[in-house]
Amino acid sequence: MSGSSDSSHDFSGAEIEAGRRLFAGDWSFVSAASSGASLPPMAGPEIAFAGRSNVGKSSLINALVGRRLARSSNTPGRTQELIFFRGPGRLLIVDMPGYGYAAAAKTKIAAWTRLIHDYLRGRATLARVYVLIDARHGLKTADDELFETLGTAAVSHQIVLTKCDQVSDTALAECMAGVTAAMRKRAAAFPELIATSARNGTGIPQLRAAIARLAAERAV
């Protein structure tokens, strides 16, 4: 599950179209897992979205599929389970609980943080984790534990910047440079990142294409 050499910025028109078709297909809720025992059986490839609380995971998933599939909220910590959605070709996408600050009891936060790390370490069908980073804030100390788990488990992961419409071009460029430099130090991480905005659609076609490419590779 380690990274490969493909570039997320180098997509053909056909790949962009494949991504559009993939996410225009039938997507539906599968299950919500609050413990390792309640995870659905491993089947097709899984793509997980991780990130700090309120980074915009659910909003990004909804932007990918073009409709309200994942429940989004302005309250940090609203997603407290692993939420599985199935799409075409047995592909699953997983909306993970946010880590870091959350408006919930510390014992509950600890439980779903443990669930996140257990899932990342033990899911053979996990093809890639997209780690969402708020472009307004960049990398934070709270991200380090997740990156350590991903690195130890050799899980392929890639940074997706969110809320890029809410920062200036200069601030975005600085954030991208800093994150890119940090990711070069992590063997399982893709050095390239994808800058997105769920609100205005920036980067959404590229992220769809990246996921479609990965799904096609796993189908071989």
Sequence and secondary structure as in RCSB ss.txt:
>XXXX:A:sequence
MSGSSDSSHDFSGAEIEAGRRLFAGDWSFVSAASSGASLPPMAGPEIAFAGRSNVGKSSLINALVGRRLARSSNT
PGRTQELIFFRGPGRLLIVDMPGYGYAAAAKTKIAAWTRLIHDYLRGRATLARVYVLIDARHGLKTADDELFETL
GTAAVSHQIVLTKCDQVSDTALAECMAGVTAAMRKRAAAFPELIATSARNGTGIPQLRAAIARLAAERAV
>XXXX:A:secstr
    S  TT   HHHHHHHHHHHHS  EEEEEESSGGGS    S EEEEEEBTTSSHHHHHHHHHTS  S   SS
TT   SEEEEE GGG EEEE   BSS SS HHHHHHHHHHHHHHHHH TTEEEEEEEEETTT   HHHHHHHHHH
HHTT  EEEEEE GGGS HHHHHHHHHHHHHHHTT TTB S  EE  TTT TTHHHHHHHHHHHHHHHH 
